[in-house]
Amino acid sequence: MNQIAIVLLAAGSSKRMGQPKQLLPWNDSTLLGHAIKSILSTGASKLFLVLGAHNDQIREKVDLSGITVLINENWQQGLGSSVAFATKELNEKYTDIEAVLFLLADQPFIESIHLDKIMQLHFRQKESIILTRNEEYRGVPVLFPRKFFPELLVLANDEGAKKVIASHKEHVMEVVTGNDPTDIDTFDTYIKLLQLTKEK
């Protein structure tokens, strides 16, 4: 069976927030706890969490059981660094993994059902990069088959894997989500999205 790993990226320092956004309250948990609960509900073969800044504080306050934690010592280099770091771990230590699905810890409206749809499409289109789409949005969560690992391994800046995707447009497919894929970069965005949950 084709094995898929989910990698939850949560290594940033949340500089614009002034506090670790991973630990901001969300429903009856935290943003990170909510994201972990979502991926635990998927059909993924293996689950990973990349931490960096605030590592000790997060591990103290969030239940990380059921997920393998990877510590990116170079988290200051940006999102691309965490993608490359996680890919290196998978490439070297988990050779049965045939694809990796990356998502951000601060996209609280991304649900496990959407992640499962991405993985199900992969089983039918095993050579494709699979993006999330919502209206004008195209991006993470995004799945990469193993054949793209060499390109992910050399990422280092804060652009994530955008240039890998741009280099292989002919191999890109999309899964549409009806939910808001917005990631939380500012406290104002956090308050706005939190208010939306209370209105539902």
C-alpha positions as CSV (number, residue, x, y, z in Angstrom):
1,M,0.0,0.0,0.0
2,N,1.2,3.5,-0.8
3,Q,2.3,5.1,2.5
4,I,1.7,8.8,3.2
5,A,3.2,10.9,5.9
6,I,1.5,14.1,7.2
7,V,3.9,16.8,8.3
8,L,2.5,19.6,10.5
9,L,4.7,22.6,10.3
10,A,4.8,24.6,13.6
11,A,8.4,25.8,14.0
12,G,8.0,29.6,13.6
13,S,8.5,32.2,16.3
14,S,5.3,34.1,15.6
15,K,7.2,37.3,15.7
16,R,4.3,39.4,14.5
17,M,2.1,37.9,17.2
18,G,4.4,38.7,20.1
19,Q,3.5,35.3,21.6
20,P,3.6,31.7,20.4
21,K,0.6,31.4,18.2
22,Q,0.8,27.6,18.4
23,L,-0.5,28.1,22.0
24,L,-3.3,30.5,21.3
25,P,-6.7,29.2,22.6
26,W,-8.9,27.5,20.0
27,N,-12.2,25.9,20.9
28,D,-11.4,23.7,23.9
29,S,-7.7,23.4,22.9
30,T,-5.0,25.5,21.3
31,L,-4.3,26.2,17.6
32,L,-1.6,23.5,17.6
33,G,-3.7,21.0,19.7
34,H,-6.6,21.6,17.3
35,A,-4.4,20.8,14.3
36,I,-3.0,17.7,15.9
37,K,-6.5,16.5,16.6
38,S,-7.4,16.9,12.9
39,I,-4.4,14.9,11.6
40,L,-4.9,12.2,14.2
41,S,-8.4,11.6,12.6
42,T,-7.0,11.0,9.1
43,G,-5.9,7.8,7.3
44,A,-2.3,8.9,7.1
45,S,0.4,6.2,7.7
46,K,2.7,8.4,9.8
47,L,2.3,11.7,11.5
48,F,5.0,14.3,12.2
49,L,5.2,17.7,13.9
50,V,8.1,20.1,13.2
51,L,8.9,22.4,16.1
52,G,11.6,25.0,16.5
53,A,11.0,28.2,18.3
54,H,9.2,27.9,21.7
55,N,9.9,24.1,21.5
56,D,10.1,23.6,25.3
57,Q,7.0,25.7,26.1
58,I,4.9,23.9,23.4
59,R,6.0,20.4,24.6
60,E,5.0,21.4,28.1
61,K,1.5,22.6,27.2
62,V,0.4,20.5,24.3
63,D,-0.4,16.8,24.2
64,L,1.9,15.4,21.5
65,S,1.2,11.7,22.0
66,G,0.5,9.8,18.7
67,I,2.8,12.1,16.7
68,T,6.5,12.0,16.0
69,V,8.2,15.3,16.9
70,L,11.0,16.7,14.8
71,I,13.1,19.7,16.1
72,N,14.3,22.0,13.4
73,E,17.3,23.8,14.9
74,N,17.5,26.1,11.9
75,W,13.9,27.3,12.1
76,Q,15.0,31.0,11.8
77,Q,15.7,30.3,8.2
78,G,12.0,30.1,7.5
79,L,9.3,27.7,6.3
80,G,11.4,26.3,3.5
81,S,14.0,25.2,6.1
82,S,11.4,23.2,8.0
83,V,10.1,21.6,4.7
84,A,13.6,20.5,3.8
85,F,14.4,19.3,7.3
86,A,11.3,17.1,7.5
87,T,11.8,15.8,4.0
88,K,15.4,14.8,4.9
89,E,14.1,12.8,7.9
90,L,11.5,11.0,5.8
91,N,13.9,10.4,2.9
92,E,16.6,8.8,5.2
93,K,14.6,7.1,7.9
94,Y,11.2,6.3,6.5
95,T,11.9,4.7,3.1
96,D,8.4,3.2,2.9
97,I,6.9,6.7,2.7
98,E,5.8,7.4,-0.9
99,A,4.4,10.9,-0.4
100,V,4.3,13.7,2.2
101,L,1.4,16.0,2.9
102,F,2.4,19.3,4.5
103,L,0.1,21.6,6.4
104,L,0.4,24.5,8.7
105,A,-0.5,24.5,12.4
106,D,-2.3,27.9,12.0
107,Q,-5.0,26.9,9.4
108,P,-7.8,26.0,11.9
109,F,-10.6,25.5,9.4
110,I,-8.7,22.8,7.5
111,E,-10.4,19.6,8.5
112,S,-9.3,15.9,8.4
113,I,-11.9,15.2,5.7
114,H,-10.1,17.6,3.4
115,L,-6.7,16.0,4.1
116,D,-8.2,12.5,3.4
117,K,-9.5,13.8,0.1
118,I,-6.0,14.9,-0.9
119,M,-4.6,11.5,0.0
120,Q,-7.4,9.7,-1.8
121,L,-6.6,11.7,-5.0
122,H,-3.0,10.8,-4.6
123,F,-3.8,7.1,-4.7
124,R,-5.4,7.7,-8.1
125,Q,-2.8,10.2,-9.3
126,K,0.5,9.0,-7.8
127,E,2.8,11.3,-9.8
128,S,0.9,14.5,-9.1
129,I,1.6,17.4,-6.7
130,I,-1.8,18.0,-5.0
131,L,-2.7,21.5,-3.8
132,T,-5.6,22.9,-1.8
133,R,-7.8,25.5,-3.6
134,N,-10.5,27.8,-2.3
135,E,-11.7,30.7,-4.6
136,E,-8.5,32.7,-5.3
137,Y,-6.4,30.6,-2.9
138,R,-4.0,27.9,-4.0
139,G,-1.5,26.4,-1.6
140,V,-1.1,24.3,1.6
141,P,-2.1,21.7,2.6
142,V,-0.1,20.3,-0.3
143,L,1.1,16.8,-1.1
144,F,4.3,15.8,-2.8
145,P,5.1,12.3,-4.1
146,R,8.6,11.0,-3.3
147,K,10.0,11.9,-6.7
148,F,9.9,15.5,-5.7
149,F,11.9,15.0,-2.5
150,P,15.3,16.0,-4.0
151,E,13.9,19.4,-4.8
152,L,12.3,19.8,-1.3
153,L,15.6,18.9,0.3
154,V,17.3,22.0,-0.9
155,L,14.7,24.6,0.2
156,A,16.0,27.1,2.7
157,N,14.0,30.4,2.6
158,D,10.7,31.5,3.8
159,E,8.8,30.8,0.6
160,G,8.2,27.2,1.4
161,A,7.8,24.9,-1.6
162,K,6.3,27.5,-4.0
163,K,9.2,27.3,-6.4
164,V,8.9,23.5,-6.6
165,I,5.2,23.8,-7.5
166,A,5.9,26.5,-10.0
167,S,8.5,24.3,-11.7
168,H,6.1,21.5,-12.2
169,K,2.8,23.1,-13.2
170,E,2.0,20.2,-15.5
171,H,2.0,17.8,-12.6
172,V,-0.2,19.9,-10.3
173,M,-3.7,18.9,-9.3
174,E,-6.1,20.6,-6.9
175,V,-8.6,19.6,-4.2
176,V,-11.2,22.3,-3.5
177,T,-12.2,23.0,0.1
178,G,-15.3,24.9,1.1
179,N,-13.6,26.0,4.3
180,D,-11.5,29.0,4.8
181,P,-7.8,28.0,4.4
182,T,-6.5,31.3,5.9
183,D,-3.5,31.0,8.1
184,I,-3.1,33.2,11.1
185,D,-0.2,35.6,10.9
186,T,-1.5,38.5,13.0
187,F,-3.5,38.8,16.2
188,D,-6.3,40.6,14.3
189,T,-6.7,37.6,11.9
190,Y,-6.8,35.3,14.9
191,I,-9.6,37.4,16.6
192,K,-11.5,37.5,13.2
193,L,-11.3,33.7,12.7
194,L,-12.1,33.0,16.3
195,Q,-15.2,35.1,16.0
196,L,-16.3,33.1,13.0
197,T,-16.3,29.9,15.1
198,K,-18.6,31.5,17.6
199,E,-21.0,32.5,14.9
200,K,-21.4,29.0,13.6
